[in-house]
């Protein structure tokens, strides 16, 4: 894909106003701000994906945080989720440094592109079904443009279920040892689903992980070791 095609997609994402509730919420967060960020100018717009456009691995989260990505303008940047994610990516060789502080800080991703189901910060981190539907065309376009993808990492159940609907049903099938129920996989940390590729192409894999939210990391539901295993597996599968 050309640079112009990516620029056009990012422009359409950033200018999107399809969901009145989300537009109001993201802009209000940008005006009212959190005390620690009073001196900062919030991004307060939809957040496009970012990373290596030759990526073999795509990470998909839920949505920007009101005072994280909605403030910085870059996925998983400026909040606790990013502070847990980027060290794991650095350990696995996907990021050139263990932290992501601001858009334009020089962070480089290698072999990985990061995006989300929804591009606007939702109240209580809960987009409604219509808002998810409105945003899905942007995720689908990113996937089409990332022509070398081999592995999808879903960060959380909503991302996992969304990717199952977009990529796998009804073509997906389960490999040995994979967890499943009926025709579709059940979300659980570490579940993998094989997705047949185009004729003559190798199959791709969908890997599920708990979201690196503070709710999961501070309770021990998601540990550093658990998360590191996800990214090591993604790296291995991407090289097959």
VEXFI-500638 format. One record per residue: x, y, z of N, C-alpha, C in turn; residue in three letters; residue number from 1; chain. Coordinates in pm, whole numbers, always signed. Layout:
BEGIN
<voti <X Y Z> <X Y Z> <X Y Z> "Ala" NUM "A">
...
END
This chain:
BEGIN
<voti <+83 -119 +0> <+0 +0 +0> <+87 +125 +0> "Unk" 1 "A">
<voti <+42 +228 -66> <+121 +351 -75> <+105 +435 +51> "Unk" 2 "A">
<voti <+200 +525 +68> <+193 +620 +179> <+64 +700 +171> "Unk" 3 "A">
<voti <+22 +736 +50> <-100 +816 +35> <-222 +742 +86> "Unk" 4 "A">
<voti <-227 +610 +63> <-344 +534 +108> <-350 +531 +260> "Unk" 5 "A">
<voti <-234 +519 +327> <-232 +523 +473> <-268 +662 +524> "Unk" 6 "A">
<voti <-217 +763 +459> <-247 +900 +501> <-396 +929 +490> "Unk" 7 "A">
<voti <-457 +881 +383> <-601 +901 +365> <-681 +829 +473> "Unk" 8 "A">
<voti <-642 +704 +504> <-712 +630 +608> <-700 +701 +743> "Unk" 9 "A">
<voti <-580 +743 +779> <-562 +811 +907> <-641 +941 +913> "Unk" 10 "A">
<voti <-646 +1013 +801> <-724 +1138 +798> <-871 +1110 +823> "Unk" 11 "A">
<voti <-924 +1003 +762> <-1065 +970 +781> <-1094 +926 +924> "Unk" 12 "A">
<voti <-1001 +851 +983> <-1020 +811 +1122> <-1021 +933 +1214> "Unk" 13 "A">
<voti <-921 +1018 +1201> <-906 +1132 +1292> <-1023 +1230 +1280> "Unk" 14 "A">
<voti <-1083 +1240 +1162> <-1192 +1335 +1142> <-1331 +1275 +1168> "Unk" 15 "A">
<voti <-1336 +1148 +1208> <-1465 +1079 +1224> <-1548 +1138 +1338> "Unk" 16 "A">
<voti <-1678 +1155 +1311> <-1773 +1203 +1413> <-1903 +1121 +1405> "Unk" 17 "A">
<voti <-1890 +992 +1378> <-2007 +907 +1359> <-2088 +885 +1486> "Unk" 18 "A">
<voti <-2022 +889 +1603> <-2088 +850 +1727> <-2099 +970 +1821> "Unk" 19 "A">
<voti <-2216 +1035 +1827> <-2229 +1157 +1907> <-2190 +1140 +2054> "Unk" 20 "A">
<voti <-2223 +1027 +2115> <-2189 +1006 +2257> <-2038 +1006 +2276> "Unk" 21 "A">
<voti <-1966 +941 +2186> <-1821 +933 +2199> <-1753 +1065 +2166> "Unk" 22 "A">
<voti <-1807 +1136 +2068> <-1752 +1268 +2036> <-1763 +1359 +2158> "Unk" 23 "A">
<voti <-1880 +1359 +2221> <-1901 +1444 +2338> <-1808 +1405 +2452> "Unk" 24 "A">
<voti <-1791 +1276 +2474> <-1710 +1229 +2587> <-1562 +1257 +2567> "Unk" 25 "A">
<voti <-1511 +1227 +2449> <-1367 +1246 +2426> <-1332 +1394 +2433> "Unk" 26 "A">
<voti <-1420 +1482 +2381> <-1393 +1625 +2383> <-1409 +1683 +2523> "Unk" 27 "A">
<voti <-1504 +1631 +2599> <-1518 +1678 +2737> <-1395 +1641 +2820> "Unk" 28 "A">
<voti <-1345 +1517 +2801> <-1223 +1477 +2872> <-1107 +1569 +2836> "Unk" 29 "A">
<voti <-1101 +1611 +2710> <-995 +1700 +2667> <-1006 +1840 +2725> "Unk" 30 "A">
<voti <-1127 +1881 +2758> <-1146 +2013 +2820> <-1125 +2008 +2970> "Unk" 31 "A">
<voti <-1184 +1909 +3035> <-1182 +1904 +3180> <-1048 +1851 +3233> "Unk" 32 "A">
<voti <-989 +1758 +3164> <-856 +1704 +3192> <-847 +1642 +3332> "Unk" 33 "A">
<voti <-743 +1566 +3351> <-707 +1514 +3482> <-605 +1609 +3543> "Unk" 34 "A">
<voti <-608 +1624 +3675> <-524 +1725 +3740> <-377 +1713 +3700> "Unk" 35 "A">
<voti <-327 +1590 +3689> <-185 +1570 +3657> <-150 +1621 +3517> "Unk" 36 "A">
<voti <-251 +1640 +3431> <-225 +1678 +3293> <-284 +1814 +3258> "Unk" 37 "A">
<voti <-308 +1897 +3357> <-372 +2026 +3335> <-299 +2113 +3234> "Unk" 38 "A">
<voti <-167 +2103 +3230> <-89 +2190 +3142> <-80 +2135 +2999> "Unk" 39 "A">
<voti <-133 +2016 +2976> <-120 +1952 +2845> <-240 +1981 +2757> "Unk" 40 "A">
<voti <-216 +1981 +2628> <-324 +1988 +2529> <-361 +1846 +2489> "Unk" 41 "A">
<voti <-484 +1807 +2514> <-530 +1672 +2481> <-550 +1658 +2330> "Unk" 42 "A">
<voti <-524 +1538 +2281> <-554 +1503 +2142> <-705 +1512 +2120> "Unk" 43 "A">
<voti <-784 +1442 +2200> <-931 +1450 +2202> <-996 +1425 +2066> "Unk" 44 "A">
<voti <-938 +1337 +1986> <-992 +1297 +1857> <-980 +1145 +1846> "Unk" 45 "A">
<voti <-1039 +1084 +1744> <-1016 +941 +1723> <-867 +912 +1704> "Unk" 46 "A">
<voti <-825 +792 +1748> <-683 +756 +1746> <-660 +648 +1639> "Unk" 47 "A">
<voti <-577 +677 +1540> <-545 +574 +1440> <-446 +472 +1494> "Unk" 48 "A">
<voti <-436 +359 +1427> <-335 +261 +1462> <-196 +312 +1426> "Unk" 49 "A">
<voti <-94 +245 +1480> <+42 +285 +1445> <+136 +166 +1457> "Unk" 50 "A">
<voti <+251 +179 +1391> <+352 +75 +1399> <+413 +45 +1264> "Unk" 51 "A">
<voti <+464 -75 +1251> <+534 -121 +1132> <+433 -162 +1026> "Unk" 52 "A">
<voti <+436 -97 +911> <+339 -129 +806> <+375 -255 +729> "Unk" 53 "A">
<voti <+490 -314 +761> <+525 -446 +708> <+508 -551 +818> "Unk" 54 "A">
<voti <+426 -521 +917> <+411 -608 +1034> <+356 -744 +998> "Unk" 55 "A">
<voti <+405 -844 +1071> <+346 -978 +1065> <+252 -1003 +1183> "Unk" 56 "A">
<voti <+255 -913 +1282> <+171 -928 +1401> <+87 -802 +1418> "Unk" 57 "A">
<voti <-43 -821 +1443> <-133 -711 +1471> <-189 -727 +1611> "Unk" 58 "A">
<voti <-170 -625 +1696> <-229 -624 +1830> <-353 -535 +1827> "Unk" 59 "A">
<voti <-463 -587 +1882> <-590 -514 +1880> <-642 -499 +2023> "Unk" 60 "A">
<voti <-657 -376 +2068> <-714 -348 +2198> <-861 -309 +2187> "Unk" 61 "A">
<voti <-914 -253 +2295> <-1055 -215 +2295> <-1075 -74 +2243> "Unk" 62 "A">
<voti <-1019 +26 +2314> <-1045 +167 +2280> <-945 +254 +2355> "Unk" 63 "A">
<voti <-924 +377 +2311> <-837 +468 +2384> <-889 +497 +2525> "Unk" 64 "A">
<voti <-798 +519 +2619> <-836 +566 +2751> <-857 +716 +2748> "Unk" 65 "A">
<voti <-949 +766 +2830> <-983 +908 +2828> <-862 +997 +2856> "Unk" 66 "A">
<voti <-772 +950 +2944> <-656 +1031 +2981> <-525 +965 +2939> "Unk" 67 "A">
<voti <-538 +862 +2853> <-422 +797 +2796> <-410 +832 +2649> "Unk" 68 "A">
<voti <-456 +742 +2561> <-448 +768 +2418> <-529 +889 +2375> "Unk" 69 "A">
<voti <-640 +915 +2442> <-719 +1034 +2409> <-643 +1162 +2442> "Unk" 70 "A">
<voti <-545 +1151 +2529> <-459 +1266 +2562> <-339 +1274 +2468> "Unk" 71 "A">
<voti <-276 +1159 +2443> <-149 +1159 +2369> <-165 +1142 +2219> "Unk" 72 "A">
<voti <-277 +1082 +2175> <-298 +1061 +2032> <-233 +937 +1976> "Unk" 73 "A">
<voti <-184 +846 +2063> <-123 +722 +2017> <-171 +606 +2101> "Unk" 74 "A">
<voti <-196 +494 +2037> <-251 +378 +2104> <-164 +334 +2223> "Unk" 75 "A">
<voti <-231 +304 +2335> <-166 +251 +2455> <-52 +341 +2502> "Unk" 76 "A">
<voti <-70 +468 +2492> <+35 +561 +2532> <-18 +661 +2634> "Unk" 77 "A">
<voti <+49 +665 +2751> <+13 +763 +2852> <-74 +713 +2965> "Unk" 78 "A">
<voti <-90 +581 +2975> <-169 +528 +3087> <-110 +396 +3136> "Unk" 79 "A">
<voti <-176 +338 +3237> <-123 +217 +3300> <-119 +98 +3205> "Unk" 80 "A">
<voti <-216 +88 +3115> <-215 -24 +3020> <-91 -21 +2933> "Unk" 81 "A">
<voti <-56 +99 +2884> <+64 +112 +2803> <+191 +86 +2881> "Unk" 82 "A">
<voti <+189 +125 +3009> <+307 +102 +3093> <+332 -46 +3118> "Unk" 83 "A">
<voti <+228 -128 +3103> <+244 -273 +3114> <+273 -336 +2979> "Unk" 84 "A">
<voti <+214 -279 +2873> <+230 -336 +2739> <+370 -318 +2682> "Unk" 85 "A">
<voti <+420 -196 +2682> <+543 -169 +2608> <+668 -239 +2665> "Unk" 86 "A">
<voti <+681 -256 +2796> <+794 -337 +2843> <+790 -481 +2790> "Unk" 87 "A">
<voti <+667 -536 +2780> <+654 -672 +2726> <+692 -676 +2579> "Unk" 88 "A">
<voti <+652 -574 +2504> <+689 -568 +2362> <+840 -552 +2346> "Unk" 89 "A">
<voti <+900 -474 +2432> <+1045 -456 +2427> <+1118 -587 +2458> "Unk" 90 "A">
<voti <+1072 -659 +2559> <+1134 -787 +2593> <+1125 -887 +2478> "Unk" 91 "A">
<voti <+1013 -879 +2403> <+992 -973 +2293> <+1055 -926 +2162> "Unk" 92 "A">
<voti <+1114 -807 +2160> <+1181 -759 +2041> <+1094 -682 +1944> "Unk" 93 "A">
<voti <+971 -649 +1984> <+881 -574 +1896> <+898 -423 +1909> "Unk" 94 "A">
<voti <+953 -374 +2019> <+969 -231 +2042> <+1114 -201 +2075> "Unk" 95 "A">
<voti <+1160 -84 +2031> <+1301 -50 +2052> <+1329 +11 +2188> "Unk" 96 "A">
<voti <+1225 +26 +2270> <+1241 +78 +2406> <+1124 +28 +2491> "Unk" 97 "A">
<voti <+1136 +30 +2623> <+1032 -29 +2708> <+923 +68 +2751> "Unk" 98 "A">
<voti <+920 +188 +2695> <+814 +281 +2735> <+766 +363 +2616> "Unk" 99 "A">
<voti <+643 +412 +2629> <+579 +495 +2528> <+518 +613 +2601> "Unk" 100 "A">
<voti <+576 +730 +2583> <+536 +845 +2665> <+450 +947 +2591> "Unk" 101 "A">
<voti <+474 +963 +2461> <+402 +1065 +2385> <+416 +1039 +2237> "Unk" 102 "A">
<voti <+319 +1080 +2161> <+330 +1074 +2016> <+449 +1159 +1973> "Unk" 103 "A">
<voti <+536 +1100 +1891> <+655 +1173 +1849> <+774 +1155 +1940> "Unk" 104 "A">
<voti <+768 +1059 +2034> <+881 +1038 +2126> <+992 +952 +2064> "Unk" 105 "A">
<voti <+973 +911 +1939> <+1076 +834 +1870> <+1061 +683 +1882> "Unk" 106 "A">
<voti <+961 +636 +1954> <+940 +492 +1968> <+922 +426 +1831> "Unk" 107 "A">
<voti <+991 +314 +1809> <+978 +238 +1686> <+931 +97 +1717> "Unk" 108 "A">
<voti <+834 +50 +1642> <+789 -88 +1650> <+842 -163 +1529> "Unk" 109 "A">
<voti <+881 -288 +1551> <+935 -372 +1444> <+854 -501 +1435> "Unk" 110 "A">
<voti <+790 -523 +1321> <+712 -644 +1301> <+576 -640 +1366> "Unk" 111 "A">
<voti <+536 -525 +1420> <+410 -515 +1495> <+338 -386 +1461> "Unk" 112 "A">
<voti <+206 -396 +1448> <+118 -281 +1433> <+15 -289 +1544> "Unk" 113 "A">
<voti <-17 -174 +1607> <-110 -171 +1720> <-232 -88 +1683> "Unk" 114 "A">
<voti <-349 -142 +1711> <-473 -71 +1681> <-579 -108 +1784> "Unk" 115 "A">
<voti <-705 -73 +1757> <-812 -100 +1853> <-944 -118 +1780> "Unk" 116 "A">
<voti <-1039 -178 +1850> <-1173 -196 +1795> <-1241 -61 +1777> "Unk" 117 "A">
<voti <-1235 +24 +1880> <-1293 +158 +1875> <-1183 +262 +1883> "Unk" 118 "A">
<voti <-1202 +376 +1816> <-1097 +477 +1808> <-1119 +595 +1900> "Unk" 119 "A">
<voti <-1235 +604 +1963> <-1264 +713 +2056> <-1275 +658 +2198> "Unk" 120 "A">
<voti <-1236 +739 +2295> <-1249 +698 +2435> <-1397 +691 +2472> "Unk" 121 "A">
<voti <-1443 +575 +2521> <-1584 +562 +2561> <-1601 +584 +2712> "Unk" 122 "A">
<voti <-1716 +634 +2756> <-1743 +643 +2900> <-1731 +506 +2967> "Unk" 123 "A">
<voti <-1663 +503 +3081> <-1644 +379 +3157> <-1575 +269 +3076> "Unk" 124 "A">
<voti <-1505 +308 +2969> <-1436 +210 +2883> <-1532 +109 +2823> "Unk" 125 "A">
<voti <-1657 +151 +2794> <-1758 +59 +2744> <-1827 +117 +2621> "Unk" 126 "A">
<voti <-1774 +91 +2502> <-1846 +130 +2381> <-1970 +45 +2365> "Unk" 127 "A">
<voti <-2075 +103 +2306> <-2196 +23 +2285> <-2186 -48 +2149> "Unk" 128 "A">
<voti <-2273 -145 +2123> <-2262 -224 +2000> <-2265 -141 +1873> "Unk" 129 "A">
<voti <-2349 -39 +1868> <-2355 +45 +1748> <-2224 +119 +1726> "Unk" 130 "A">
<voti <-2162 +166 +1834> <-2034 +235 +1823> <-1925 +142 +1772> "Unk" 131 "A">
<voti <-1928 +18 +1818> <-1832 -81 +1767> <-1853 -103 +1618> "Unk" 132 "A">
<voti <-1979 -117 +1577> <-2008 -138 +1434> <-1961 -19 +1350> "Unk" 133 "A">
<voti <-1981 +100 +1401> <-1939 +219 +1326> <-1789 +222 +1302> "Unk" 134 "A">
<voti <-1712 +167 +1396> <-1566 +173 +1387> <-1505 +57 +1310> "Unk" 135 "A">
<voti <-1577 -51 +1294> <-1517 -172 +1235> <-1459 -151 +1095> "Unk" 136 "A">
<voti <-1519 -68 +1010> <-1458 -50 +878> <-1314 -1 +884> "Unk" 137 "A">
<voti <-1279 +77 +986> <-1141 +124 +997> <-1046 +9 +1029> "Unk" 138 "A">
<voti <-1089 -80 +1119> <-1007 -197 +1151> <-993 -287 +1028> "Unk" 139 "A">
<voti <-1101 -308 +957> <-1095 -391 +837> <-1000 -332 +734> "Unk" 140 "A">
<voti <-1002 -200 +718> <-911 -136 +622> <-765 -153 +664> "Unk" 141 "A">
<voti <-737 -138 +792> <-600 -157 +839> <-554 -299 +810> "Unk" 142 "A">
<voti <-640 -396 +837> <-603 -536 +813> <-574 -560 +664> "Unk" 143 "A">
<voti <-656 -502 +576> <-631 -518 +433> <-499 -456 +391> "Unk" 144 "A">
<voti <-464 -344 +452> <-340 -276 +415> <-215 -347 +469> "Unk" 145 "A">
<voti <-231 -419 +579> <-118 -491 +640> <-107 -629 +573> "Unk" 146 "A">
<voti <-46 -632 +458> <-53 -748 +370> <+30 -867 +418> "Unk" 147 "A">
<voti <+122 -844 +513> <+210 -953 +558> <+166 -1015 +690> "Unk" 148 "A">
<voti <+47 -983 +738> <+4 -1032 +869> <-2 -1184 +875> "Unk" 149 "A">
<voti <+48 -1237 +987> <+40 -1381 +1013> <-25 -1410 +1148> "Unk" 150 "A">
<voti <-18 -1314 +1241> <-66 -1337 +1378> <-148 -1216 +1424> "Unk" 151 "A">
<voti <-262 -1245 +1488> <-344 -1141 +1550> <-344 -1166 +1700> "Unk" 152 "A">
<voti <-313 -1064 +1778> <-319 -1074 +1924> <-434 -987 +1972> "Unk" 153 "A">
<voti <-533 -1050 +2031> <-651 -979 +2081> <-633 -950 +2229> "Unk" 154 "A">
<voti <-632 -822 +2264> <-614 -781 +2403> <-751 -758 +2466> "Unk" 155 "A">
<voti <-807 -864 +2523> <-937 -857 +2586> <-1045 -927 +2505> "Unk" 156 "A">
<voti <-1156 -955 +2572> <-1263 -1034 +2512> <-1331 -963 +2394> "Unk" 157 "A">
<voti <-1356 -833 +2407> <-1425 -764 +2298> <-1339 -766 +2172> "Unk" 158 "A">
<voti <-1209 -742 +2187> <-1121 -748 +2071> <-1118 -889 +2013> "Unk" 159 "A">
<voti <-1115 -990 +2099> <-1112 -1129 +2053> <-1240 -1163 +1976> "Unk" 160 "A">
<voti <-1355 -1133 +2035> <-1481 -1164 +1969> <-1496 -1089 +1837> "Unk" 161 "A">
<voti <-1448 -966 +1835> <-1455 -887 +1712> <-1370 -949 +1602> "Unk" 162 "A">
<voti <-1248 -991 +1636> <-1162 -1052 +1536> <-1215 -1187 +1489> "Unk" 163 "A">
<voti <-1277 -1263 +1578> <-1340 -1388 +1536> <-1445 -1360 +1430> "Unk" 164 "A">
<voti <-1529 -1258 +1456> <-1634 -1227 +1358> <-1575 -1177 +1226> "Unk" 165 "A">
<voti <-1472 -1095 +1234> <-1415 -1038 +1112> <-1337 -1139 +1030> "Unk" 166 "A">
<voti <-1263 -1226 +1097> <-1163 -1307 +1028> <-1197 -1454 +1014> "Unk" 167 "A">
<voti <-1264 -1509 +1113> <-1264 -1654 +1122> <-1397 -1720 +1089> "Unk" 168 "A">
<voti <-1505 -1672 +1139> <-1631 -1742 +1114> <-1671 -1726 +968> "Unk" 169 "A">
<voti <-1714 -1833 +901> <-1711 -1971 +952> <-1587 -2047 +906> "Unk" 170 "A">
<voti <-1483 -1977 +859> <-1371 -2046 +795> <-1269 -2099 +893> "Unk" 171 "A">
<voti <-1268 -2048 +1016> <-1164 -2087 +1110> <-1176 -2232 +1153> "Unk" 172 "A">
<voti <-1066 -2288 +1197> <-1068 -2423 +1253> <-966 -2428 +1366> "Unk" 173 "A">
<voti <-986 -2524 +1455> <-901 -2532 +1572> <-786 -2630 +1552> "Unk" 174 "A">
<voti <-668 -2590 +1596> <-554 -2678 +1590> <-543 -2762 +1715> "Unk" 175 "A">
<voti <-450 -2857 +1718> <-435 -2945 +1835> <-411 -2865 +1963> "Unk" 176 "A">
<voti <-487 -2899 +2065> <-468 -2835 +2195> <-536 -2702 +2211> "Unk" 177 "A">
<voti <-599 -2650 +2105> <-666 -2523 +2117> <-798 -2539 +2192> "Unk" 178 "A">
<voti <-837 -2434 +2264> <-961 -2436 +2341> <-1076 -2389 +2254> "Unk" 179 "A">
<voti <-1187 -2460 +2259> <-1300 -2419 +2176> <-1429 -2472 +2235> "Unk" 180 "A">
<voti <-1539 -2416 +2185> <-1672 -2464 +2221> <-1757 -2453 +2095> "Unk" 181 "A">
<voti <-1801 -2564 +2042> <-1877 -2561 +1919> <-1791 -2512 +1804> "Unk" 182 "A">
<voti <-1847 -2424 +1721> <-1777 -2375 +1603> <-1685 -2259 +1634> "Unk" 183 "A">
<voti <-1706 -2189 +1747> <-1629 -2068 +1774> <-1549 -2083 +1903> "Unk" 184 "A">
<voti <-1434 -2020 +1910> <-1352 -2031 +2031> <-1410 -1950 +2145> "Unk" 185 "A">
<voti <-1385 -1998 +2265> <-1425 -1926 +2386> <-1306 -1845 +2434> "Unk" 186 "A">
<voti <-1328 -1718 +2465> <-1218 -1634 +2509> <-1161 -1683 +2641> "Unk" 187 "A">
<voti <-1030 -1696 +2643> <-954 -1723 +2765> <-810 -1686 +2735> "Unk" 188 "A">
<voti <-738 -1648 +2836> <-599 -1607 +2815> <-519 -1722 +2756> "Unk" 189 "A">
<voti <-452 -1696 +2645> <-368 -1796 +2581> <-434 -1880 +2474> "Unk" 190 "A">
<voti <-566 -1868 +2457> <-634 -1944 +2352> <-581 -1903 +2215> "Unk" 191 "A">
<voti <-565 -2001 +2128> <-520 -1975 +1991> <-618 -2037 +1892> "Unk" 192 "A">
<voti <-640 -1967 +1782> <-729 -2018 +1678> <-660 -2004 +1544> "Unk" 193 "A">
<voti <-661 -2109 +1469> <-600 -2108 +1336> <-700 -2057 +1233> "Unk" 194 "A">
<voti <-654 -1965 +1149> <-739 -1905 +1046> <-680 -1939 +910> "Unk" 195 "A">
<voti <-750 -2016 +828> <-695 -2049 +697> <-668 -1923 +615> "Unk" 196 "A">
<voti <-554 -1920 +548> <-522 -1808 +462> <-575 -1830 +321> "Unk" 197 "A">
<voti <-542 -1740 +230> <-581 -1756 +90> <-520 -1884 +33> "Unk" 198 "A">
<voti <-571 -1933 -79> <-515 -2055 -140> <-364 -2044 -159> "Unk" 199 "A">
<voti <-294 -2146 -111> <-149 -2149 -124> <-74 -2074 -16> "Unk" 200 "A">
<voti <-145 -1999 +70> <-81 -1922 +176> <-88 -1997 +308> "Unk" 201 "A">
<voti <+7 -1971 +395> <+9 -2034 +526> <-108 -1983 +610> "Unk" 202 "A">
<voti <-161 -2067 +700> <-267 -2020 +789> <-215 -1915 +885> "Unk" 203 "A">
<voti <-306 -1833 +936> <-271 -1732 +1035> <-329 -1775 +1170> "Unk" 204 "A">
<voti <-282 -1710 +1276> <-325 -1745 +1412> <-382 -1624 +1484> "Unk" 205 "A">
<voti <-486 -1649 +1560> <-543 -1552 +1651> <-511 -1597 +1793> "Unk" 206 "A">
<voti <-447 -1510 +1871> <-409 -1540 +2009> <-486 -1447 +2102> "Unk" 207 "A">
<voti <-543 -1502 +2208> <-618 -1423 +2305> <-532 -1392 +2427> "Unk" 208 "A">
<voti <-544 -1270 +2476> <-477 -1230 +2600> <-572 -1146 +2683> "Unk" 209 "A">
<voti <-560 -1157 +2815> <-627 -1058 +2898> <-575 -920 +2861> "Unk" 210 "A">
<voti <-662 -822 +2872> <-622 -684 +2844> <-527 -637 +2954> "Unk" 211 "A">
<voti <-422 -560 +2919> <-327 -514 +3022> <-378 -394 +3100> "Unk" 212 "A">
<voti <-504 -396 +3137> <-563 -288 +3216> <-519 -302 +3361> "Unk" 213 "A">
<voti <-526 -193 +3432> <-491 -196 +3575> <-578 -295 +3651> "Unk" 214 "A">
<voti <-702 -308 +3610> <-793 -403 +3675> <-738 -545 +3670> "Unk" 215 "A">
<voti <-671 -580 +3561> <-615 -714 +3547> <-474 -726 +3603> "Unk" 216 "A">
<voti <-392 -624 +3583> <-252 -635 +3625> <-235 -617 +3775> "Unk" 217 "A">
<voti <-313 -530 +3836> <-296 -506 +3980> <-359 -616 +4065> "Unk" 218 "A">
<voti <-451 -691 +4007> <-513 -802 +4080> <-438 -934 +4060> "Unk" 219 "A">
<voti <-340 -935 +3970> <-266 -1057 +3942> <-332 -1147 +3841> "Unk" 220 "A">
<voti <-444 -1104 +3786> <-509 -1185 +3683> <-420 -1197 +3560> "Unk" 221 "A">
<voti <-347 -1088 +3530> <-249 -1090 +3423> <-115 -1051 +3482> "Unk" 222 "A">
<voti <-21 -1144 +3479> <+112 -1117 +3532> <+210 -1088 +3419> "Unk" 223 "A">
<voti <+325 -1036 +3458> <+431 -1008 +3360> <+469 -1135 +3285> "Unk" 224 "A">
<voti <+483 -1246 +3355> <+522 -1372 +3291> <+416 -1420 +3192> "Unk" 225 "A">
<voti <+288 -1410 +3232> <+180 -1450 +3143> <+180 -1368 +3015> "Unk" 226 "A">
<voti <+200 -1238 +3031> <+197 -1149 +2915> <+318 -1172 +2825> "Unk" 227 "A">
<voti <+432 -1194 +2885> <+552 -1220 +2806> <+536 -1346 +2721> "Unk" 228 "A">
<voti <+469 -1447 +2775> <+449 -1570 +2697> <+364 -1545 +2573> "Unk" 229 "A">
<voti <+266 -1456 +2584> <+183 -1421 +2468> <+269 -1365 +2356> "Unk" 230 "A">
<voti <+357 -1271 +2390> <+435 -1203 +2286> <+547 -1292 +2232> "Unk" 231 "A">
<voti <+601 -1379 +2316> <+699 -1475 +2264> <+633 -1570 +2165> "Unk" 232 "A">
<voti <+512 -1615 +2198> <+439 -1704 +2108> <+405 -1632 +1977> "Unk" 233 "A">
<voti <+364 -1507 +1986> <+333 -1432 +1864> <+456 -1419 +1776> "Unk" 234 "A">
<voti <+570 -1393 +1836> <+693 -1383 +1759> <+730 -1513 +1690> "Unk" 235 "A">
<voti <+717 -1623 +1764> <+750 -1753 +1704> <+657 -1786 +1588> "Unk" 236 "A">
<voti <+528 -1766 +1608> <+431 -1798 +1505> <+448 -1709 +1382> "Unk" 237 "A">
<voti <+485 -1585 +1405> <+504 -1492 +1293> <+620 -1532 +1204> "Unk" 238 "A">
<voti <+716 -1605 +1259> <+835 -1643 +1182> <+821 -1777 +1113> "Unk" 239 "A">
<voti <+713 -1847 +1137> <+696 -1978 +1075> <+673 -1965 +925> "Unk" 240 "A">
END
